[in-house]
Amino acid sequence: MRHVLVVANETVAGPRLIDALERRAKEGPLRVTVICPVSAPREGYVIYEDTRRASAGRRLDKTLTKLREAGVAADGFVVDSDPVDAVRDALAQLEPPPDEIVVSTHPEERSGWLRRNMVERIRAVAGGLPVEHVVVDLAREKSEANVLVIANETVVGKQLLDRIRERAAKSPASFLIICPQSDPSGSPHPDAERRLRRALLELRGAGIDAHGQIAHPDPYAAAVHAIRDERVDEIIVSTFPGVRVSSWLRGDLVERLRKDTGLPVEHVEVGVEPVGAGH
């Protein structure tokens, strides 16, 4: 029985990856082990690993179910490491050892793994095993969208949470909520953490796939860092209304993100009066 090690995270349930494995199964008995690395973003002060792991786990379960329905012996697990370390550990621990490695990524323009040269680095630790790179374009395959939400004091605002619910009901989507810290010199950030946890609890209680983190104090930099770390298809920016109240609007954040990312950017105003300077 041929043993294939699959390395994938957001693309793990992508049709092209499933098709590649089903083709191998038609060639003879096949066993598949799928590992989903959940590496921490390079920028961010508080990482909510439980929600990131849960998202990866749901995607993994979908993949294993599809493979088993196709008659493929498949198992897998979520790991807290980068893809190269995950492969190195799997090669040392799996029995029987894999005969082949399949690495699945987003297309080059959307893949943090490709920007970090992960496929070639995996080939370097593969010990001579063949390594196939499968590109999964979730946007074309109409799979789940990744929506980046940027909010600070407004993150628990009714208008924002209602808009996220509406977007989630429209089509499959997961949401990464980043809260730029108010004070770059201070750590920890208990007020921001409490707000973010409250928002995540409410959204997840409604069955919405959401995770979040406290991020770089500059909202533009925080958004750019998130886009480098993960595939982002859409952006929602939440602010208090008007440039008089919102420093983010005074800094033209919404238009800058539209221009520089080329992504759809929606602006949601939350009509809650801030304490002190608002965002």
N, C-alpha and C positions, 0 to 999 in steps of 0.2 A: 504494500500500500504506500503510495507516494504521500509524503508529508509536506504541506506548504505552510509556511509562516507568513501571515499577512500583517502588515503594519499600516494602520490607518486611524484617523480620529474622526474629523467632521465628515469625511467622505466614506466612512465605513459601510454605510447602507446604500451607497450609490449604485445605480443599475449597472454601470460599466464594470465596476469591481465584481459585482455578483455574477455578471455574465462571464467574466474572465475565469472565475473559479468553476462555474458550471461547465464551461468548455473543457477544463482539465478533468472534471469528473467523468465526462463522456469518454475520455481516453483510457480510463482504468480506475481502479479503486483509489480513493482519495481521502486523506485526512487533512483538515484545515485547523490551524490554531491562529486566532485573531488576537492581536494585542493593540490596545488603544492607549497610547501615551497621553497623559494629561499633564503637560508641562506648564509651569507657572509663567505668566506673561513677564517679559523683561522689565516692564515698568508697572508700578502699582505698589501700594503700601499695605493694603489688606486684601488678601486673596480669599475668596469664598470657595475653597476647594470642594466642599460638599456639593455645591450646585454644579460645578464643572464636572465632577465625577459622575453625578446623577445624569447629566446630559449625555456624557460619553457612554454610560451604562445603557441608557435607553437605545442609543444608536446601535450599540453592540448587540443587544438583544434582538433587534429587528434583523440584523445581518445573520445571526445564528439561526433564527427561525426560518428565514428564506433558504439558507443552505440546507438545513435539515429537511425542509419540505421537498428540496430537490434531491434528496437521498445522499447528501454529503455528510460524513461524520465531522462535526465541527464543534469546537469549544473556544473559549476566549476569556480575556480578562482585561480590566482597566488597570493601568500602572501609572505611578507618580514619577515619571522620568521623561527625559527627552527621547526622541525616536532612536537615536544611536545607542544610548545606554540600554533602552528597552530591548533592542535587538541583541546586543552583547549578552545581556542577562538571559534572554530566551535561548540563545544558542548554547549557553553553558548549562541550562537547567532542563530543557525539554527532552523527553524520552518517548519515542525515538527521536533523534535529532532531525531537523528539517532537511529536506532535499532541495528546497527552493525558497526564495523570499519574494513576496510581492509587496511593493510599497505603493500606496495610493495617496495621491495629493490632488489639490485643486489645480486648475491651470496656472501657468507661471505668474500671470499678473495678479493672482489672488492668493498665492500660496506662500505662507511664511516659511514652510519647510523648504521650499525650493530656494527662497531668498537666503536661507541659511545653509544651502548646499547639502541637504540631508540625504538625498538619494546617493550621491557620490560618497558621502561619509559612511553610509550603511554598506555600500559595496566594499569599502575599505576594511570593514570589520567582519565581512561575511565569510571570510576564510575560503574564498574560491567558489562559494555557492552561487548559482545564477540568481540575479536580482532583476526582476521586471518592474518597471515603473508604469503604473496605470493612472492616467489623468481622468479625473471625474469632474465634469463641469455641471455642478448642481443647478446653476442658473438655467442652463439649457434643458436639463432633465426635469425641470419644474419640481425640484425637491424642496426641502425646508430652507427658508431664507434666514439669514442671520441679520438681526436688526440691532444696531448700536444705539443706545440711549444715553444721552449726556445730560445730567441733571445734578444739582446740589441740594439746596434748600427746598426745591420744588419737587424732589423725587417722590414724596408721598402725596403730592397734590392730586385732587380728584380728577382734574382735567387730564393730567398725564396718565394716570392709571387707567382711566376710561379709554383713552386713545390706544394704549397698549392692548387692552382687552379687545377693542374693535379691530386692531391690526391682526391679533392672534386669531380672531374669528374669521377673518377674510381668507386666509390661506395658511398652510403650515409655516411656523416661524419660531425661532428661538431669539431670546433677547439678552444682550449683554449690557448691563447698566453700569456706567462708570460715574463716580462722584468725585470730581476734582476737589481736593482738600482745600479748605478755606485759608489755612495758615501754613505756608510751606516750612516754617521753622518748628512747628509743633507736632508732636507724635506722642501717644496715639491720638485718634480723632473720634472720641466716643459719640459726639452728637451726630456726625456724619454716618458713623457705623450704625447707630440705632435707627436712623432714618432709612438707610439702605436695607438693613435687615427687615424692617417693617414692610417696606415696599416688596421685597422678595417674598416674604411670608404671605402677603396678600395675593400676589400674582400666582405663586406656586399653589396656593390654596384653591385658586380658580383653574388649576390644571395647566397653567402656562409655563413653558420651559424658560426659566430666567435665572441668570446668575449675575454677579456683580463684584465690584471692587472699588476701594478708595484709590484715586489716581493722582497723577501729576496736577499741581495747583492750577496750571494754565489749561483751560478747557480745550483749546486748539491742539496743544501738544499732547494732551491726554487722548484726544480722538485719534491723532496720527499714530501714537504708540499702539493703540488698540488695533487699528487697521493693519499695522505691521505684524502684529501677533496673531490675528485671526482673520478669517474671511469675513468681510462685511458687505452686505448687499444694500442696506438702507441705513439712514441715520435719522434719529429723532432728537432734536435739541429742545430742552425744556427751560424756560426762563420765566421770571416775573415780567409783567407787561411794561413795555415802554423803556426808552433809553434813560429816563430820569432815575428809574429804580434799578435797572439791570445793567451791570457793568459788562456782561457778555454781549448785550446788544450794542452798547457803546463801542465795543471792540469789533463790531461787525462779524461776530462769530459765524452766524448762519450763512452769510454770503461767502465768507472765506472758505468754509467747508464745502459749499456747493462748487465753488470755482476750482479748488485745489484737489478734491477727491474725485470729482466726476460722478459722485453717487447721488441718488435722490436724498434730499435733506428736507425734513419736515420740521416746522417750528410750532411748538405747543406753548401757549402762554398759560401760566397758572396764576389765578387771581388771588394770591395770598400775600398779604403785606409782610415783608421781611422784617426781621429784627436787625437793625443796622443796615450795612450795605448789602444789597441783594444781588442775585445772579439770574 
